[in-house]
Amino acid sequence: MSVELISEDRTKEVPPARRRRGRPPLFWRVTRETLPVWVFFALIAAWWAAVAIVKVPAFLLPPPEDVLPRIWESRQSLTNHSLVTIQEIVMGFGLSVVTAIPIGLLIALSLTAKRMLYPLLVFIQLVPKIAVAPLFVVWLGFGLTSKVMLTLLLTFFPLLLASIAGFQILDQRLLFLTRSMGATTWQTFRYLRFPAALPVIFGGLKTSATIAATAAIVAEFVGSNKGLGYILLQGTANLDTTLVFAVLFLLTIIGLALNTIVEVVEYIITPWQRGQAKT
């Protein structure tokens, strides 16, 4: 029997549904990729319907068509205050990254370090952060430093836990295998332990990134004369709900941008995760 006949017989044996299975049509792929955008528009539509149908007063819930014009009208002031808040978020989150990940590695690999540091860090985490915020203002003043330190305090522990879990996730049998093959400690860390920990660490980074914006705003609530938190307090005191929603919209954009940056870095650094994300 020739090769052509064999291939024809195998083609006949494959069910039609299985032969047609492949990449989904372009329409469904585009819909799947743009689903978050459609959900966002659905929320805006529900907001507009709540205002238009239920007749909610504007000082309680302003219509969505008033928020963007208010952002444009106050663009200079909002831009200046947004830059202050972004600086606090980036500096606090950056300090959390450069401290939590190394300490997580130290605790994961050293039993002595775990006994010394972990109980202290848990105790610090159990202290209510809102109660500590006024102390930072007293100790560090109303400037940038107190806001950055509170952002660091709020974003540190989730990333620390993710780092510890990530560096401990590796199967010990793989470590025995690399040692038997003559790999050094640095080679084992570089090519085995660190890549295995990255997905878990990036999960902690995404969690800390979403907390960073909240931490900066809380710090500005306690004591500040600039920043989006300061604008929020002004808008609430003056019952300027449109300004409050404008600031909330900007804070959402800032949080999404920071989370997107983390996802892009994860996409670049962990190429082996791309195939799993598509399935």
Protein Blocks (a to p, Z undefined) as FASTA:
>chain_A
ZZklmmmmmmmmpcfklmmgccddfklmmmmmmmmmmmmmmmmmmmmmmmmmnopafklm
ccfklmmmmmmmmmmmmmmmmmmmmmmmmmmmmmmmmmmmmmmmmmmmmmklmmmmmmmm
mmmmmpcfklmmmmmmmmnojalmlmmmmmmmmmmmmmmmmmmmmmmmpcfklmmmmmmn
opafklmmmmmmmmmmmmmmmmmmmmmmmmmmmmmmmmmmmoccedjklmmmmmmmnopa
klmmmmmmmmmmmmmmmmmmmmmmmmmmmmmlmmmmmZZ
